[in-house]
Amino acid sequence: VGEFCEQHVARLAQAGAEREFAVEDAALRAVPELFRAAARDGFARIYITAGDGPPAAPATQPRVFVFIEDRAAPDPEDAWELTLHDETYHAPFGGLKTANYWFNADALARARRRGCDEALLFNDRAELVSACCANVFLFHGTRLSTPARTSGARAGVVREWVMARRKVEERRLRREDVTSADEIFLTNSWVGVQPVATLEGRPLGPRAIGPKLAAEFAARG
């Protein structure tokens, strides 16, 4: 517990500032110490709420909550199966990370009922945004790409970790880019780097980039 904590806290502070949440610096600075005090491995979530008052009231007394749970990450050797979600995804607050996760949770549940591990989401311009709970990277030949922030993608810390180690193009990606990809992998703070085996039941080509990055991520300590 505590890895990438500073990066997550910085993103929360930035998101709070963009949404005019007057979060006290002391509250956010206390979060890493809470993780260290837990002294155990696990998966953590940090939430900032608007505080008391009706929905339209200004966020004058935001509160910070930290939840830590025992939860093991999946094995990157278990290459995942993906499907494409057909309903249009509207990224809340332009891709800022929020707890407004109903659409994502419903799309993920539908994918799981179809025997898939994740689903890819597209915005109202038919651009790829992300998976339900992860960012996504596509590999075509020698070209590695990921959805642009303007499409609604989140600035995830593992997404940033990958982009610091490989040449990655942030660009608008469409369904045909997904279906023609030689390789796909997902990233988030829980799974790390997760290679994908099939898309809509179609096996992808030999996986090279995803497994290498997964091994680098596992050995980063």
N, C-alpha and C positions, 0 to 999 in steps of 0.2 A: 504494500500500500504506500502511496506517495509518489510513485514514478509519474513523471509528466505533470505533477501537481501544479507547479509554478506556471506552466504553459496554460493549463486549464483555467487557473485562477485569473491569469492575464486576459484570457478570452472572455471570461465572465465579466470582468471589470469593463472591458471594452463594449461588450454587448449591453451591459447595464447603462453605460454612458450614452449609447446610441438611443436607448429606449427611455432615457431620463429617469433611471432608477438611481437615486442618491445613496449608493451603497457606501458605508463607512469603510475606509481603508483598513482600519484595525480589525474589522470582522473578516475581511478577506485574508489579511496577513495571518490570522489565527488558524486558517484552514490547514496549511502544511503541518503545523504543530499537532493538530488533531490527528492527522494521519500517522505522524511519528509516534504519538501516544498510544495509538491502537496496537502497535507492535505485533501485527500479524498480516499475513497475506490476505488479499481479498479484492473485491471490486467495489469501487466507491462512486457515488453520485453526489454532486454538489448542486444545490438549488438556491436561487435567489427569488424570493417572493416579493410582491408589491406591498405586503403588510396589510394592516387593517383598512376597512373602508369599502365602499361600493366599487364595482368594476371600473367605473369611469373616473374614480378619484385619483389624484396624483400619487405617485409612489414616494411618499414622504418618509416612510419608516420601513424600508425594505429589511427583510430578514434573510439570513444565510443558514441553510440546513445542509448537513452532511450525513449521508447514509453509507454504511460499510457492510457488505455482505460477503459471506464465503461463497465463492463462485469460481470454478476452474475454467480457463479459456479452452476453446476447442483445439484439437490437434491439427496443425497445418497440413499434416499428411492426409487428413480427411477432406480431400478436395470437394468443394461444394457444388451443388446443382442449383442453377438459377432459372428463373422464369421472368417474363416481362409483364408488368402490371398494366392493365388496359385503361384504368381511370386516370384522369389528369390530376397531377399533384401540384398543389399550390404551396410553395415553401413559405412557412410563416416568417414574417419579418425579414424577408429577403435572404433566407438561409441562416439566420442566427439560430443558435442552438436553444431550443425551448422545450418545455414539458408538454407542449401541445402535440402529442404523439398519437392521437387516435387514428389518423389516416395511416400512418406508418404501421401501427400495431395491427390494424385490420388487414392491410395489404400483406403483412408478414404472415398473419394467421391463414389467409387464403392460400399463400404460397406453400405453407407447411401442409395444408390439407391436400395439396396436389403432389406432395412428396418432395418438394423443393426446400432448400435451406434458406433462400433469400429471393427477393424480387427487385427488379430495377424499376425506378420511377421516372416519369417524364413530365415536363411542365406543359403549360398551355401553348407553348410554341413548338411542341414536339421535340424538345431538347432533353437529353439525358441529364438528370439531376444527381442521383445517387441510388444506392440500395436503401431498403427500409431503415437499416440501422448501421450503415457503413458508407464510406466513400468508395468510388469505383475507378479502376484504371483499365484502359484498353491497350492492347499491343497489336500493331499491324506491321509486320515485317521488321523494321528497325525503329519504328515510331511508337513511342509510349505517350499516351495522352490521358487526360482526366477532365471532367466537366469544369467549365469556368465558373467562378463565383457568381458571375452575372446570370448564369443559368439556375442558380439556387443552391449550388454545392456549398458545403460547410468547410470552413478552414480548420479541419481536424488536425490534431497534433501528429498523428501517424501519417496522414496525408503529407504534412509538411516534412516529416522525417524522410519519407520516400523521395520527395522532390529535392531534398538536400543531397541525395545520393545518386540520383539518376537524372538524366535530361528528360524532362517531362513538359509536354505542351498542354497548357490550359486553353481549351477551346470548346466551342459549341459542338456537341456530339449528338447525333440523331440515331434513330432506330437502326438504320442501315449500317452505321458505324459499329453498333453493338453486334449485329448479326454477322458482320464480316470480320470480326476480330479474331486474330489467331490465338490470343490469350487474354484472359480477364482475371483480375484479382481484386479483392476488397480489403479495405483497411478501416480499423477503428481501434480505440484504446483497449478494448476487451480481446478481440481476435488477433490484434497485431496485423500481420499480413496474411490473408487467407486466399490461397489459390482456388480457382473455379474449374471444375471438370467438365460440366455440360451446361449448355444454354438451350432451354426449351427441349431438353432431351437429346440435343445434338452434341456429341463429344467435340471438345475444342482440340486444337493441335497440341503438339508437344509443349509442355509447360517448362519455361526456362527462367523468365524474369521473376515470376511470383515465388516459386520455391527458393530461389537464391536470396531474394529479399526477406522471405520468411526466416531463412537460416541466419541471415545477418541480424535480423531483429531479435531472434531468440538468443544470439550470442552477444548482444550489445552491452550487457552488464560488465 
